[in-house]
Amino acid sequence: MNAFINTSSAAAPVARPVSLSGSVVRVGRWLRNVSRRNAVINELDRLSDRELADIGLNRSEIRSVFSMANRDAR
């Protein structure tokens, strides 16, 4: 007779195995996205205030545009 029978009605959460290659792919995507984000921010930072106004941005909004886009993508 087994003394370790689970009598609870709730099933215990099952941990999914995480593959190392999948983790490496996710980190690679994250690094690529950060690199692209920084490149765009740097390019926008080089624009004059007038050029930013032409595309509807203030200098203080440059970084917040990315945080809003990231939040909407989730």
C-alpha positions as CSV (number, residue, x, y, z in Angstrom):
1,M,0.0,0.0,0.0
2,N,1.3,3.4,-0.9
3,A,1.3,5.9,2.0
4,F,1.8,8.9,-0.2
5,I,-1.5,9.1,-2.0
6,N,-2.6,12.6,-2.9
7,T,-6.2,13.0,-1.6
8,S,-6.6,16.7,-2.3
9,S,-8.9,17.7,-5.1
10,A,-6.6,20.4,-6.5
11,A,-3.9,19.1,-8.8
12,A,-0.3,20.2,-8.1
13,P,1.1,22.6,-10.7
14,V,3.3,20.7,-13.1
15,A,6.6,22.4,-14.0
16,R,7.3,22.6,-17.7
17,P,10.8,21.6,-18.7
18,V,12.7,24.6,-20.0
19,S,15.1,23.8,-22.9
20,L,18.4,25.6,-22.9
21,S,18.1,26.3,-26.6
22,G,14.7,28.0,-26.1
23,S,16.2,30.2,-23.4
24,V,19.1,31.2,-25.6
25,V,16.7,32.1,-28.4
26,R,14.7,34.3,-26.1
27,V,17.7,36.0,-24.8
28,G,19.0,36.6,-28.3
29,R,15.6,38.1,-29.3
30,W,15.6,40.3,-26.3
31,L,19.2,41.6,-27.0
32,R,18.3,42.2,-30.7
33,N,15.2,44.2,-29.6
34,V,17.1,46.3,-27.1
35,S,19.7,47.0,-29.7
36,R,17.1,48.1,-32.2
37,R,15.3,50.2,-29.6
38,N,18.5,52.0,-28.7
39,A,19.4,52.6,-32.3
40,V,16.0,54.3,-32.9
41,I,16.3,56.3,-29.7
42,N,19.7,57.5,-30.7
43,E,18.5,58.5,-34.1
44,L,15.5,60.4,-32.7
45,D,17.8,62.1,-30.2
46,R,19.8,63.5,-33.1
47,L,16.8,65.2,-34.6
48,S,16.2,68.9,-33.9
49,D,13.2,70.0,-31.8
50,R,11.6,71.2,-35.0
51,E,12.0,67.9,-36.8
52,L,10.6,66.1,-33.7
53,A,7.6,68.4,-33.7
54,D,7.1,67.6,-37.4
55,I,6.5,64.0,-36.5
56,G,4.5,64.8,-33.5
57,L,7.0,64.2,-30.7
58,N,8.6,66.2,-28.0
59,R,12.1,65.3,-26.9
60,S,10.8,64.2,-23.5
61,E,8.4,61.7,-25.2
62,I,11.0,59.7,-27.1
63,R,11.6,57.0,-24.5
64,S,8.0,56.9,-23.3
65,V,6.9,56.0,-26.8
66,F,8.8,52.7,-26.5
67,S,7.5,51.9,-23.1
68,M,3.9,52.4,-24.3
69,A,4.5,50.3,-27.4
70,N,6.0,47.5,-25.3
71,R,3.0,47.6,-22.9
72,D,0.6,47.5,-25.8
73,A,2.4,44.5,-27.4
74,R,1.8,42.3,-24.3
